[in-house]
């Protein structure tokens, strides 16, 4: 299935199921959002990497208009739906300020491995503990899947995008597992180094070495 969608390119990665709050202030995107509200249609957010619109993105639907300002600016709440692939970008559309794209929707297999995912969740919890981050997830740990936890795994924007391009839950879980296996030892070593640095300048009670 292919169709035309309005697009709102952003330097972020949005995942299916993700809640995303946006402040709309540019004229072209005020027009886009108003039309989507009126027609009750979603719009696409393709990721912008290295000042280029990437091939993949996520459709989002407008869940709520939280506030409308006198200037016409808006605060909206959106929710990620499904991943799309851009086949052709339409930069200029008659009577529109915004751009669009012809897209299709790759089959996304969402069946994962609970045992593997539990290991990933445990790894993310270890990472947060090392970094002294207190994070409360919207779901129970046993209900979390890759999209739910990707933003909390210490991925770069490029890595988040790589995860978005993976169309199988098992692939995404393996990706996160490998990432955490590399990151956790580094972070643990950094934290140990910080503790050593903090000791410098303090009085130390140490026993002398006996020859």
C-alpha positions in Angstrom: 0.0 0.0 0.0 1.3 3.4 -1.0 -0.2 6.8 -0.3 0.5 10.5 0.0 1.1 12.0 3.5 1.9 15.4 4.8 5.3 15.4 6.6 6.8 17.2 9.5 10.5 16.4 9.4 12.2 16.6 12.8 15.7 15.8 14.2 14.2 13.1 16.4 13.1 9.5 16.1 9.5 8.7 17.0 8.5 5.1 17.6 5.1 3.4 17.3 3.2 3.7 20.5 5.2 6.7 21.7 3.6 9.8 23.2 5.1 13.0 21.8 4.2 16.5 22.8 4.9 19.2 20.2 4.7 23.0 20.2 3.6 24.1 16.7 4.8 27.6 15.8 5.9 27.7 12.1 3.2 28.8 9.7 3.6 25.7 7.4 3.2 23.3 10.3 0.3 25.3 11.8 -1.4 24.8 8.5 -0.5 21.1 8.4 -1.8 20.5 11.9 -5.0 22.4 11.4 -5.8 20.4 8.3 -5.0 17.1 10.1 -7.3 18.1 12.9 -10.1 19.1 10.5 -9.8 16.0 8.4 -9.0 13.8 11.4 -5.9 12.4 9.6 -2.4 11.6 10.8 0.8 13.1 9.5 4.4 11.7 9.2 7.5 12.6 11.1 10.5 11.5 9.2 13.8 11.7 11.0 16.3 14.4 10.1 19.9 13.2 10.3 22.9 15.3 9.3 20.6 17.9 7.8 18.9 15.4 5.5 15.4 14.0 5.7 15.8 10.2 6.2 14.0 7.5 4.3 12.1 6.2 7.4 9.7 7.8 9.8 6.6 7.2 11.9 3.0 8.2 11.4 1.5 10.1 14.3 -2.1 10.9 15.1 -3.1 14.0 17.0 -4.5 12.8 20.3 -5.2 16.3 21.9 -4.8 20.0 21.3 -3.7 21.1 24.7 -3.5 24.9 24.0 -4.1 27.3 21.2 -2.3 30.7 21.5 -3.5 34.1 20.1 -0.8 33.8 17.5 -2.2 30.6 16.2 0.6 28.6 17.8 -0.4 25.3 19.4 0.6 22.7 22.0 -0.5 19.3 20.8 -0.2 15.7 22.0 0.5 13.0 19.5 0.9 9.3 19.5 3.1 7.2 17.2 1.3 4.8 14.9 3.2 2.9 12.3 6.6 3.1 10.5 6.7 4.4 6.9 9.3 4.5 4.1 9.5 7.5 1.8 9.4 6.6 -1.8 9.3 10.2 -3.1 9.4 13.6 -1.4 7.0 16.2 -2.7 8.6 19.5 -1.6 6.0 21.8 -3.2 2.3 21.2 -3.0 -0.2 23.6 -4.6 -1.8 25.9 -2.0 0.2 24.3 0.8 3.0 25.7 2.9 4.2 22.2 4.0 5.8 19.3 2.1 4.6 15.8 1.6 5.7 12.4 0.5 4.6 9.2 -1.2 5.2 6.4 1.2 4.6 2.8 1.9 4.4 0.8 5.1 6.9 -2.0 5.6 5.6 -5.1 7.4 6.6 -4.8 11.0 6.7 -8.1 12.9 6.1 -7.4 16.5 6.5 -10.9 18.0 9.5 -10.9 20.3 11.2 -13.0 22.9 10.2 -12.3 26.5 13.3 -13.8 28.0 15.6 -11.7 25.8 13.5 -8.6 26.4 13.7 -9.1 30.2 17.5 -9.1 29.9 17.4 -5.9 27.9 15.1 -4.3 30.5 17.4 -5.4 33.3 20.4 -3.9 31.4 18.6 -0.6 31.0 17.8 -0.6 34.7 21.5 -1.2 35.5 22.4 1.7 33.2 20.0 4.0 35.0 21.3 2.9 38.4 24.9 3.6 37.4 24.0 7.0 36.1 21.8 7.7 39.1 18.7 8.2 36.9 15.3 7.6 38.4 12.9 6.6 35.6 9.4 5.3 36.0 8.1 3.5 33.0 4.4 3.7 31.9 4.2 -0.1 31.8 5.3 -2.9 34.1 8.8 -4.3 33.3 7.3 -7.5 32.1 5.2 -5.6 29.5 8.0 -3.5 28.0 9.2 -4.1 24.5 11.9 -2.5 22.3 9.9 0.6 21.3 8.9 1.3 24.9 12.5 1.4 26.1 14.7 2.4 23.2 14.8 6.1 24.2 16.0 5.1 27.7 18.9 2.9 26.5 21.5 5.5 25.9 21.4 5.3 22.1 22.6 8.2 19.9 20.1 9.7 17.4 21.7 7.7 14.6 21.4 4.5 16.7 17.7 5.3 17.5 17.2 5.6 13.7 18.9 2.3 13.0 16.5 0.7 15.5 13.6 2.3 13.6 14.7 0.7 10.4 14.6 -2.8 11.9 11.2 -4.4 11.0 11.3 -7.3 13.4 11.0 -7.1 17.2 13.6 -9.8 17.7 16.1 -7.8 15.7 15.4 -4.7 17.8 15.9 -6.7 21.0 19.2 -8.1 19.8 20.3 -4.6 18.8 19.5 -3.2 22.3 21.2 -6.2 23.9 24.4 -5.7 22.0 24.4 -2.0 22.6 24.0 -2.4 26.4 26.7 -5.1 26.4 29.1 -2.4 25.0 27.9 0.6 27.1 27.5 -0.9 30.6 31.2 -1.8 31.2 32.2 1.7 29.9 29.7 3.5 32.2 30.7 1.3 35.2 34.3 2.1 34.6 33.5 5.8 34.3 31.6 5.8 37.6 34.5 4.0 39.4 36.8 6.7 38.0 34.6 9.5 39.3 34.6 7.9 42.8 38.4 7.8 42.7 38.6 11.5 41.6 36.2 12.5 44.4 38.5 10.9 47.0 41.3 13.3 46.0 41.6 16.2 48.5 39.9 14.4 51.3 41.6 13.1 54.5 42.3 9.4 54.1 42.6 6.9 57.0 45.0 4.4 55.6 47.2 1.8 57.4 50.9 2.0 56.7 52.6 -0.8 54.8 54.6 -3.1 57.0 58.0 -4.1 55.6 
